[in-house]
Amino acid sequence: MTTLHSSLGPNPRLVRMFMIEKGLEEGRDFTRVHYDIITGANRQDASYMAKNPQGTTPTLELDDGTCLTESWPICEYIEELHPSPGLFGETAVERAQVRKWTRLFDQEVVVPMTMGFRATTGRPMFAPRMTVVSQGAGAELFALADEKWRMFDACLGNSNHIALGRFTFADLMIFAFANFGFTVGWKLPEGTDNLARFVAAHSQRACAAVWKEAE
Ligand SMILES: N[C@@H](CCC(=O)N[C@@H](CS)C(=O)NCC(=O)O)C(=O)O
């Protein structure tokens, strides 16, 4: 059976939410192996490092032993196997729109926010395992991310969907990383009322329950 190598954190939770949206069930459609990333168990396990040399979670291990890594491509793989409901768009133009917003969010928000976290509150956990920037640079990275959160707030306007006027993977990604922020003491930047409404609306989805779990 397909195995999802998982842990605490926004990336494995993004994949788990995507699977729930697709109607895939743990135990029936895939098994889940949990790693304690706080203690670094993922990187101390040689067999896991062989599956994903980056040492990060998630990894999706297929029946033939192929290991897929990186949460967004894993979700695109799942989308191809389970096209309904379509979360990446139905046409070439729609897919380009969903990927555009996902790419923008990934580069402009996820990268500075996660680097900022590793350098500040996440420093004790991450400094022993990877190069992290200085505390001061970490704070600046959070500020950079917040500027882009404001841009996303403006782009959302009155809608709860960043692309196509309906729920897509791009929304799921934004929702996952807002929740990641909340778990590490970050707050939505002042005045981002559209994002607050967006988060409240998507918190009603069944998949949002993964954020209530103590892993
Ligand atoms: N770009 C990767 C990021 C993966 C990542 O950073 N995962 C985090 C959990 S959210 C992790 O494994 N952290 C623990 C570590 O790096 O040891 C993806 O999209 O999956």
PDBQT file of the ligand as one rigid body, heavy atoms in Angstrom, charges set to zero:
ROOT
HETATM    1  N1  LIG A 301       9.851  21.849   0.101  1.00  0.00    +0.000 N 
HETATM    2  C1  LIG A 301       9.496  20.744   0.960  1.00  0.00    +0.000 C 
HETATM    3  C2  LIG A 301       9.641  21.209   2.409  1.00  0.00    +0.000 C 
HETATM    4  C3  LIG A 301       9.625  20.038   3.364  1.00  0.00    +0.000 C 
HETATM    5  C4  LIG A 301       9.877  20.476   4.821  1.00  0.00    +0.000 C 
HETATM    6  O1  LIG A 301      10.588  21.431   5.087  1.00  0.00    +0.000 OA
HETATM    7  N2  LIG A 301       9.261  19.716   5.738  1.00  0.00    +0.000 N 
HETATM    8  C5  LIG A 301       9.380  20.014   7.148  1.00  0.00    +0.000 C 
HETATM    9  C6  LIG A 301       8.059  19.710   7.845  1.00  0.00    +0.000 C 
HETATM   10  S1  LIG A 301       6.824  20.859   7.360  1.00  0.00    +0.000 SA
HETATM   11  C7  LIG A 301      10.460  19.154   7.783  1.00  0.00    +0.000 C 
HETATM   12  O2  LIG A 301      10.680  18.038   7.361  1.00  0.00    +0.000 OA
HETATM   13  N3  LIG A 301      11.118  19.683   8.842  1.00  0.00    +0.000 N 
HETATM   14  C8  LIG A 301      12.030  18.922   9.650  1.00  0.00    +0.000 C 
HETATM   15  C9  LIG A 301      13.421  18.859   9.118  1.00  0.00    +0.000 C 
HETATM   16  O3  LIG A 301      13.739  19.544   8.118  1.00  0.00    +0.000 OA
HETATM   17  O4  LIG A 301      14.201  18.111   9.714  1.00  0.00    +0.000 OA
HETATM   18  C10 LIG A 301       8.078  20.249   0.629  1.00  0.00    +0.000 C 
HETATM   19  O5  LIG A 301       7.379  20.921  -0.138  1.00  0.00    +0.000 OA
HETATM   20  O6  LIG A 301       7.662  19.175   1.068  1.00  0.00    +0.000 OA
ENDROOT
TORSDOF 0
